Amino acid sequence: MHSRTAVVASEVGLHARPAALFAKAAGATGVPVTIAVRGGDPVDARSVLNVLTLGVGHGDEVVLTADGDGAEAALDGLVGLLESDLDA
């Protein structure tokens, strides 16, 4: 199991469009990925509804985990996505 932390850069956090973009990218990795607010329960990052339930805001730190072939590369890409402005 691999994990990475990221600070959410989008001004609106992981709501609406940014959450949908992130969940789509997580699904495209081909590996199971979870996301959690630090200290919270992880949810399936491939589900936009699960991501929205976290209530992640701008500047919040999240923990991503993945397992399987390509997990580290998948996490690196997802961290890069979260740390960019998905509102644009």
N, C-alpha and C positions, 0 to 999 in steps of 0.2 A: 504494500500500500504506500503510495506516494502522496505528499501533501505540499501545498504552497499557500502562502497568505497574500492577500492583495488588499489595497485600499481603493475603494470605489471612487472614481474620478467624476462620473456624470453628476451634473448639478442636481438632477432630480433623483439620484440614487438608482436603485434597480426597480424602477417603476415603468409600466407601459412599454414604450419602444426599447429602452435599454435592456429591460428584462427579457423581452422577446428576442432581441438580437443575441443576447448571452445564451439563452436556452437553446436557440437554434445552433449556435456554434458548439455548445456542449454536446448536443445530439450528433453533430457532424464528426465528432472526434472518433466515434466508433468504440469508445470505452465507457464504462459506467463512471459517471462523475457526480460527486455530491458537493453541496455548498452549505456553509453554516456561518452564522454570525458567531464570532469568538465566544465560546462558552455555551452556545446553543446547540440544539439538535440538528444534524445534517438532513438535508432534503435532496431529492433527485434534481440535479441541475439541468436536466434535459426537459423539465416540465416548467413552462412559464408560470403556471398557477402556483406551483411549489415555490418558485423563486419569489414571486410577488408576496407570498404569505410571510416571508422573512422580514419585510419592512425595512430593507437596507437603504440607508440614506447616504448622501454625499459625505465622503470622508470616513465612512464606516469600514472597519477591517473585517474581511471574510476569510474563511479557511476553505480551500478546495481540496478534495481528495479524489484519487482515481487509482484504478488497479488494472493491470493487464499490459499487453504489448503496446508500446507507444504512449503509456500513461504520462511519463515525464514531459514529453514533447507536447502532449495535449494540454497539460496543466500550464506549461510555459506560455502557450498561445492564449489560453483563457485568462491568465493573469494579465498579459499584455492588453487584452481586450478590456478587462475591467478597469485597468489603470489608464485608459484613454477616455476621451469625452464621447460617449455614445449618443449624446443629445444632438450632435451636429448632423 
